[in-house]
């Protein structure tokens, strides 16, 4: 069973129900069957404060993930507790324009990116970045709504 929540703290008014498909495809590819995590939509000020407090970077970013399994698998009632993903909606909107694709594509990308971080992927080296970005593209390319333009 996959159990997740999306908290729209920012007040994003567009439909984001398609994220359910994106999340399910990501977890299926990674063979994750029992997991719990949360996604929170935030604004610039909140993401900047989170970035400053927890990463020591006083700047706005697009997505921050807090992986609960960084040190060991965390289980509760046979469910993996993966962690939390914070997505900055204004940054997502800007990036969609700057990259020339839809908000659906950008929000999907940030969701997959954050979820892969919760699952232990990172992009600190070129090799790790290639693996992670390939996995992201595999998930996104399977749906007409999230393919690159």
C-alpha positions, 0 to 999 in steps of 0.5 A, spaced: 500 500 500 502 506 498 500 512 502 501 519 501 498 526 502 499 532 498 498 539 503 497 545 499 500 550 503 501 555 498 494 555 495 496 552 488 489 553 484 490 548 478 489 541 478 494 537 480 491 530 480 495 527 475 501 527 480 497 520 483 499 517 476 506 520 476 507 517 483 505 510 482 509 510 476 515 512 480 514 507 485 512 501 481 519 502 477 523 502 483 519 496 486 516 500 492 510 497 495 509 499 502 511 506 503 508 513 506 511 520 505 508 527 504 509 532 499 508 540 501 507 545 496 510 552 499 511 559 497 518 562 496 519 565 503 517 558 506 522 554 502 528 559 503 527 558 510 527 551 510 533 551 505 537 556 510 535 552 517 536 545 514 541 546 508 545 552 511 543 556 504 539 562 504 536 562 498 530 560 494 530 553 491 525 549 487 524 542 491 527 539 498 527 532 500 527 530 507 529 522 507 527 519 513 531 512 510 538 516 510 541 512 515 536 505 515 530 503 513 524 506 517 518 501 518 511 502 521 506 497 521 510 494 515 510 501 511 517 504 509 516 511 512 520 515 506 520 522 508 517 529 506 518 533 499 517 540 499 516 543 492 516 551 491 510 553 487 512 560 485 519 557 483 516 551 479 512 556 475 518 560 473 522 554 471 516 551 467 516 558 463 524 558 463 525 551 460 519 552 455 514 546 458 508 546 461 507 546 469 504 539 469 511 537 466 515 541 471 511 539 477 511 532 475 519 533 474 520 536 481 515 530 484 519 525 481 526 528 483 524 529 490 521 522 491 527 519 488 531 523 493 527 519 498 528 513 495 536 514 496 538 517 489 542 523 489 546 527 484 552 529 488 557 526 482 556 525 475 555 518 475 549 519 480 546 524 476 546 520 470 542 515 474 537 519 477 536 523 471 535 517 467 530 514 472 526 521 472 526 521 464 523 514 464 517 516 468 516 522 465 516 520 458 511 514 459 505 520 459 504 525 454 502 530 459 509 530 462 514 528 456 518 534 454 516 538 448 
